[in-house]
Amino acid sequence: MTEQLYKKHEAWSGRFDEPVSELVQRYTASVDFDRRLWRHDIQGSLAHAEMLNHVGILSADDLAAIRAGMEKIVHEIESGQFEWQLALEDVHLNIEARLTALAGDAGKRLHTGRSRNDQVATDIRLWLRDEIDRIVGLLGKLQLALVDVAEKNTDTILPGFTHLQVAQPVVFGHHLLAYVEMFARDAERMLDVRKRVNRLPLGAAALAGTSFPIDRERVARTLGFDAVARNSLDAVSDRDFAIEFSAAASLVMVHISRLSEELIIWMSPRVGFIDLADRFCTGSSIMPQKKNPDVPELARGKTGRVVGHLMGLVTLMKGQPLAYNKDNQEDKEPLFDIADTLVDTLTIFADMAAGIRVKPEAMRAAALQGYATATDLADYLVKRGLPFRDAHEAVARAVKACVERGCDLSDLSVEELRAFSALVGDDAKAVLTLEGSVAARDHVGGTAPNQVRAQVAAARARLGG
């Protein structure tokens, strides 16, 4: 039994007099979750093998045997025939053991000039680079879905809020474009993180580099890395890129959560601004009338999960001395979960956003409550020469009178408005309409419908849709 176990652990067992216990095997193994890196592990190994052949360390026959063996392994994994062994700890040793069984000594020579330390660091970066590209694409799809709805609602007026109190009228398209801006920044952050992900650790070996005449720049070019990690100690122990990605992902989820909160509020029968397609909602086991916005609610909850993983990764790294430590095995599960959560959430939200059904009548009715055009009247008085603070006071008194009478500012006659300021003219009533209010914000970034249409066009040009 001991000989069999040692044979499975040829990568390191020669130093030891007894095998690890079954409990320790289960405790320290990562193959159950890091096997998802198999494609990137093989990709990095083939680039490493090609480089070893180029510098004269690996023969052409050995390289051919490694390539043929890896091709066989790819087929086995894709078809579900590959036997993953817990005793082999991780994805790297599982693939290496199978390669050795297929290619003989050539498989054993593959690990020349590298360590599992720089190997796993390379695999993670290759995997994360692909995930970032995928996420950026999904962010673009979500933005375009929001742009589509915004374009249909450049004249749909609803109340804008501060402190969840009616503030000023805005158009719904303008409101949705605010989220387009948030997700655009998220995409920028992801692409910025990608620059630091895309640096090659391979060649750092365990921590000090290798005595073999390797060509790291060649491997970097083969794998599409922008540069090589400049310090071997840092190359194997750095997880800043994982933390940066987690922070960027947390911000994406914060923005998703803010949008979710609004969708939930807007869908409430007490508000009734929108409806979501049935496929994103569920009913109640006891109340037959219910239509619950489960997807936005769950996304709001998953935000805490992603932010929690960020905190876990920061804490994981805070006490580690250089260089690699086994602690870093704990980076993968939260990182995988963050990426999976983000991909699923963005995919669902792009579909859900595209199907938002707007209820403009309810939005307009709400905008007529809460004296949303009070600021417009104050601005009107300022334009006629009254200092803003005096205009603010005059309109505040007018609002107070309307509250006492149970009417809106637009219900007051010009003569009644003139009681609060002699500067009120016959044209004052025009500024108290919802359409007049939004149209007046006619500048870059404003809620005037023509400005919103221009922003929609700019967003489409930027996103290519």
C-alpha positions in Angstrom: 0.0 0.0 0.0 2.8 2.4 0.9 4.6 1.7 -2.3 1.4 2.3 -4.3 0.8 5.6 -2.6 4.4 6.7 -3.1 4.2 5.8 -6.7 1.3 8.2 -7.0 3.4 10.8 -5.3 6.6 10.6 -7.3 6.6 14.4 -7.6 7.7 14.6 -3.9 7.5 11.4 -1.9 11.2 10.5 -2.0 11.9 12.6 1.1 9.3 11.0 3.3 9.2 7.8 5.4 5.5 7.4 5.7 2.5 8.4 3.6 0.1 11.2 4.5 -3.1 10.1 6.2 -6.3 9.9 4.3 -7.7 12.8 6.3 -4.6 15.0 5.4 -5.0 14.0 1.8 -8.6 15.2 1.8 -7.7 18.3 3.8 -4.8 19.4 1.6 -6.1 18.2 -1.8 -7.5 20.8 -4.3 -8.2 18.6 -7.3 -12.0 18.7 -6.6 -12.1 22.4 -7.4 -8.9 23.2 -9.3 -9.5 20.6 -12.0 -11.4 23.4 -13.8 -8.0 24.8 -14.6 -7.1 21.7 -16.7 -7.3 23.5 -20.1 -5.1 26.3 -18.9 -2.6 23.9 -17.3 -2.2 22.0 -20.5 -1.9 25.3 -22.5 0.9 26.5 -20.2 2.6 23.1 -20.2 2.7 22.9 -24.0 4.2 26.4 -24.2 6.8 25.4 -21.6 7.6 22.2 -23.5 8.0 24.1 -26.8 10.4 26.6 -25.2 12.4 23.7 -23.6 12.8 22.2 -27.1 13.7 25.6 -28.6 16.6 26.1 -26.1 17.8 22.5 -26.5 16.7 21.1 -23.2 13.9 18.8 -24.6 14.4 16.7 -27.7 12.1 16.9 -30.7 10.9 13.3 -30.0 10.1 14.2 -26.4 8.2 17.3 -27.5 6.2 15.2 -30.0 5.4 12.6 -27.3 4.3 15.4 -24.9 2.0 16.9 -27.5 0.5 13.6 -28.4 0.0 12.7 -24.8 -1.7 16.1 -24.0 -4.0 15.7 -27.0 -5.1 12.3 -25.6 -5.6 13.9 -22.2 -7.7 16.7 -23.6 -9.9 14.1 -25.3 -10.2 12.1 -22.1 -11.2 15.1 -20.0 -13.7 16.4 -22.5 -15.3 13.0 -22.9 -15.4 12.4 -19.1 -13.0 9.4 -19.3 -10.2 11.0 -17.3 -9.7 9.6 -13.9 -9.1 12.3 -11.4 -7.3 11.0 -8.3 -7.5 12.7 -4.9 -4.2 11.1 -3.9 -2.5 13.2 -6.6 -3.6 16.4 -4.8 -4.2 18.8 -7.7 -4.9 19.3 -11.4 -1.1 19.6 -12.1 0.0 16.3 -10.7 -3.1 14.5 -12.1 -2.3 15.7 -15.6 1.5 15.0 -15.2 0.9 11.5 -13.9 -1.4 10.7 -16.9 1.1 12.3 -19.3 3.9 10.2 -17.9 1.8 7.0 -18.3 1.2 8.0 -21.9 4.5 9.5 -22.9 7.0 7.8 -20.5 10.2 9.7 -19.7 9.1 12.6 -21.9 6.3 13.3 -19.5 8.8 13.3 -16.6 11.0 15.8 -18.4 8.2 18.3 -18.9 8.6 19.7 -15.4 12.3 20.7 -16.0 12.8 24.3 -15.1 9.5 24.9 -13.4 7.7 24.3 -10.1 4.1 23.9 -9.2 4.4 27.3 -7.6 5.0 29.2 -10.9 2.8 26.6 -12.7 -0.3 27.3 -10.7 0.3 31.1 -10.7 0.4 30.9 -14.5 -2.7 28.7 -14.7 -4.7 31.1 -12.6 -3.7 34.1 -14.6 -4.6 32.3 -17.9 -7.9 31.4 -16.5 -8.7 34.8 -15.0 -7.7 36.5 -18.2 -10.3 34.5 -20.1 -12.9 35.2 -17.4 -12.2 39.0 -17.5 -12.7 39.0 -21.3 -16.0 37.1 -20.8 -17.2 39.5 -18.1 -16.3 42.6 -20.2 -18.4 41.2 -23.0 -21.3 40.5 -20.7 -21.1 44.0 -19.3 -21.4 45.3 -22.8 -24.5 43.2 -23.4 -26.1 44.5 -20.3 -25.3 48.1 -21.2 -26.8 47.6 -24.6 -30.0 46.1 -23.1 -30.3 49.2 -20.9 -29.6 51.5 -23.8 -32.4 49.8 -25.8 -34.9 50.5 -23.0 -33.6 54.0 -22.5 -34.0 54.8 -26.2 -37.7 53.9 -26.0 -38.1 56.1 -23.0 -36.4 59.4 -23.8 -39.7 61.2 -23.2 -41.1 59.1 -20.3 -41.1 61.3 -17.2 -40.8 60.0 -13.7 -39.7 61.6 -10.4 -36.1 61.7 -9.6 -35.4 61.1 -6.0 -32.9 62.1 -3.3 -33.3 60.6 0.2 -36.1 58.6 -1.5 -38.1 61.8 -1.5 -39.4 63.3 -4.8 -36.8 65.8 -6.0 -37.0 66.8 -9.7 -38.5 65.3 -12.8 -36.2 63.2 -15.0 -36.9 61.0 -18.0 -36.6 57.2 -17.5 -34.1 56.9 -20.3 -31.8 59.3 -18.4 -32.2 57.2 -15.2 -31.2 54.0 -17.0 -28.2 55.6 -18.7 -26.9 56.3 -15.2 -26.4 52.5 -14.8 -24.9 52.3 -18.3 -22.2 54.7 -17.0 -21.7 52.6 -13.9 -21.2 49.4 -15.9 -19.0 51.2 -18.4 -16.7 52.1 -15.5 -16.8 48.5 -14.4 -15.6 47.4 -17.8 -12.8 49.9 -17.7 -11.7 48.6 -14.3 -11.8 45.0 -15.5 -9.6 45.9 -18.5 -7.2 47.7 -16.2 -7.0 44.7 -13.9 -6.3 42.5 -17.0 -3.1 44.4 -17.7 -1.7 43.3 -14.4 -3.1 39.8 -14.7 -1.4 39.4 -18.1 2.1 39.0 -16.8 3.9 35.6 -16.9 5.1 34.0 -13.7 6.4 30.9 -15.4 10.1 30.6 -15.1 10.2 31.8 -11.5 10.2 28.1 -10.6 9.8 27.5 -6.8 11.0 31.0 -5.8 14.5 31.7 -7.1 14.3 31.0 -10.8 16.1 28.1 -12.5 19.6 27.2 -13.5 18.4 26.0 -16.9 18.8 28.4 -19.9 15.1 29.1 -20.3 13.5 31.8 -22.5 10.7 33.3 -20.5 9.9 36.0 -23.2 9.3 33.2 -25.7 6.7 31.5 -23.4 5.1 34.9 -22.8 4.7 35.5 -26.5 3.3 32.0 -27.0 0.7 32.4 -24.3 -0.2 36.0 -25.2 1.2 37.6 -22.0 2.2 41.3 -22.3 5.3 40.8 -20.1 7.1 38.5 -17.7 6.9 39.0 -13.9 10.2 40.7 -13.1 11.0 39.2 -9.7 10.8 35.4 -9.1 9.8 35.8 -5.4 7.0 38.1 -6.3 6.0 36.0 -9.3 5.0 32.9 -7.3 3.6 34.7 -4.2 1.7 37.6 -5.7 -2.1 37.4 -5.6 -2.7 41.2 -5.9 -4.2 40.5 -9.3 -6.8 38.2 -7.7 -7.6 40.8 -5.1 -7.9 43.5 -7.7 -10.3 41.4 -9.7 -12.3 40.6 -6.7 -12.5 44.3 -5.8 -13.6 45.2 -9.4 -16.1 42.3 -9.3 -17.5 43.6 -6.0 -18.1 47.0 -7.5 -20.0 45.4 -10.4 -22.2 43.6 -7.9 -22.7 46.8 -5.9 -24.0 48.4 -9.1 -26.1 45.3 -9.8 -27.5 45.5 -6.3 -28.4 49.2 -6.6 -30.2 48.4 -9.8 -31.9 45.5 -8.2 -33.1 47.6 -5.3 -34.8 50.0 -7.8 -36.3 47.2 -9.8 -37.8 45.8 -6.6 -39.2 49.2 -5.6 -40.5 50.0 -9.1 -42.2 46.7 -9.4 -44.0 47.0 -6.1 -47.8 47.6 -6.6 -47.5 50.6 -4.4 -45.2 52.2 -7.0 -46.0 50.2 -10.1 -43.5 51.9 -12.5 -42.4 48.7 -14.3 -43.1 45.0 -14.6 -40.6 42.2 -15.1 -41.1 39.2 -17.3 -42.6 36.2 -15.5 -39.5 34.0 -16.0 -37.5 36.2 -13.6 -40.1 36.0 -10.9 -41.8 33.5 -8.6 -45.0 33.1 -6.8 -45.9 32.3 -3.2 -46.7 28.9 -1.8 -49.6 30.4 0.2 -50.6 33.7 -1.4 -51.8 33.1 -5.0 -51.7 36.8 -6.0 -48.0 37.2 -5.5 -45.4 37.9 -8.1 -42.0 38.2 -6.4 -38.9 39.8 -8.0 -36.7 36.9 -6.9 -33.9 37.5 -9.4 -33.2 41.1 -8.3 -33.6 40.1 -4.7 -31.1 37.2 -5.0 -28.6 39.3 -6.9 -28.8 41.8 -4.1 -28.0 39.0 -1.7 -25.2 37.6 -3.8 -23.5 41.0 -3.7 -22.7 40.3 0.0 -21.3 36.9 -1.0 -18.9 38.5 -3.5 -17.8 41.3 -1.2 -17.3 38.6 1.5 -14.9 36.7 -0.8 -12.9 39.9 -1.4 -12.5 40.3 2.4 -11.5 36.7 2.6 -8.8 37.1 0.0 -7.4 40.2 1.5 -7.2 38.5 4.9 -5.6 35.4 3.3 -2.7 37.4 2.0 -2.1 39.8 4.9 0.2 37.7 7.0 2.1 35.7 4.4 5.9 36.0 4.3 7.7 35.5 0.9 7.5 33.4 -1.1 4.8 30.8 -1.8 2.8 29.3 1.0 0.1 26.6 1.1 -2.3 29.3 2.3 -2.6 30.3 -1.4 -4.5 27.2 -2.2 -7.4 28.9 -0.5 -7.5 31.6 -3.2 -9.1 29.5 -5.9 -12.6 28.6 -4.5 -13.6 32.2 -3.7 -12.1 33.4 -7.0 -13.9 30.8 -9.0 -17.2 31.6 -7.1 -16.8 35.3 -7.8 -16.3 34.7 -11.5 -19.2 32.3 -11.7 -21.5 34.5 -9.8 -20.6 37.5 -11.9 -21.0 35.7 -15.2 -24.4 34.2 -14.2 -25.7 37.5 -12.8 -24.7 39.6 -15.8 -26.1 37.0 -18.3 -29.4 37.0 -16.5 -29.6 40.7 -16.0 -28.9 41.5 -19.7 -31.9 39.3 -20.6 -34.1 40.7 -17.8 -33.3 44.3 -18.5 -34.2 43.9 -22.2 -37.7 42.8 -21.1 -38.5 45.6 -18.7 -42.1 46.7 -19.3 -42.5 50.4 -18.5 -45.7 51.9 -17.1 -45.4 55.6 -18.1 -48.8 56.6 -16.7 -47.8 55.5 -13.2 -44.4 57.3 -13.6 -46.1 60.5 -14.7 -48.6 60.4 -11.8 -45.8 60.0 -9.3 -43.8 62.9 -10.9 -46.9 65.1 -10.3 -46.6 64.5 -6.6 -44.1 66.1 -4.2 -43.8 69.5 -5.9 -41.0 68.2 -8.3 -41.0 71.5 -10.3 -40.3 73.7 -7.3 -36.7 74.2 -8.3 -37.8 75.2 -11.8 -39.8 78.1 -10.3 -36.9 79.2 -8.2 -34.6 79.1 -11.3 -37.3 81.2 -13.1 -37.2 83.9 -10.4 -33.4 83.9 -10.4 -33.4 84.5 -14.2 -35.7 87.5 -13.6 -33.1 89.0 -11.2 -33.9 87.6 -7.7 -31.0 86.2 -5.7 -31.2 82.5 -5.5 -31.5 82.3 -1.7 -34.4 84.8 -1.9 -36.0 82.8 -4.7 -35.5 79.6 -2.7 -37.4 81.2 0.3 -40.2 82.5 -1.9 -40.9 79.1 -3.5 -40.6 77.3 -0.2 -43.4 79.6 1.1 -45.5 78.8 -2.0 -45.0 75.0 -1.4 -46.0 75.4 2.2 -49.2 77.1 1.1 -49.9 74.3 -1.4 -49.3 71.7 1.3 -51.9 73.4 3.5 -54.4 73.7 0.6 -53.7 70.2 -0.7 -52.8 71.3 -4.2 -49.8 71.4 -6.5 -47.7 74.4 -7.5 -49.1 74.1 -11.1 -52.6 74.4 -9.6 -51.9 78.0 -8.5 -52.8 80.9 -10.8 -50.3 83.5 -11.9 -51.9 85.9 -9.5 -51.6 83.5 -6.6 -47.9 82.8 -7.4 -47.3 86.5 -7.6 -48.2 86.8 -3.9 -44.9 85.1 -3.1 -42.8 87.2 -5.5 -43.7 90.2 -7.6 -41.3 89.0 -10.3 -43.7 86.2 -11.3 -44.8 86.9 -14.9 -47.5 85.5 -17.1 -45.0 82.9 -18.5 -44.3 81.4 -15.0 -46.8 78.6 -15.4 -44.9 77.1 -18.3 -41.9 76.3 -16.1 -44.1 74.3 -13.7 -45.0 71.6 -16.3 -43.1 68.3 -16.2 -42.1 68.6 -19.9 -40.9 72.2 -19.4 -38.8 71.0 -16.4 -36.9 68.2 -18.1 -36.5 70.2 -21.4 -34.8 73.0 -19.5 -31.9 70.7 -18.4 -30.5 71.0 -21.9 -26.8 70.5 -21.5 -24.3 67.6 -21.7 -25.3 65.1 -18.9 -28.7 66.7 -18.4 -32.1 65.0 -18.5 -33.5 67.0 -21.5 -34.9 64.4 -24.0 -32.7 65.6 -26.8 -29.6 65.3 -24.6 -30.7 61.7 -23.6 -31.1 60.8 -27.2 -27.6 62.1 -27.9 -26.2 60.0 -25.0 -28.0 56.9 -26.3 -26.3 57.4 -29.7 -23.0 57.9 -28.0 -23.4 54.8 -25.9 -24.3 52.8 -29.0 -21.3 54.0 -30.8 -19.1 53.2 -27.9 -20.5 49.7 -27.5 -20.8 48.9 -31.1 -24.5 48.2 -31.0 
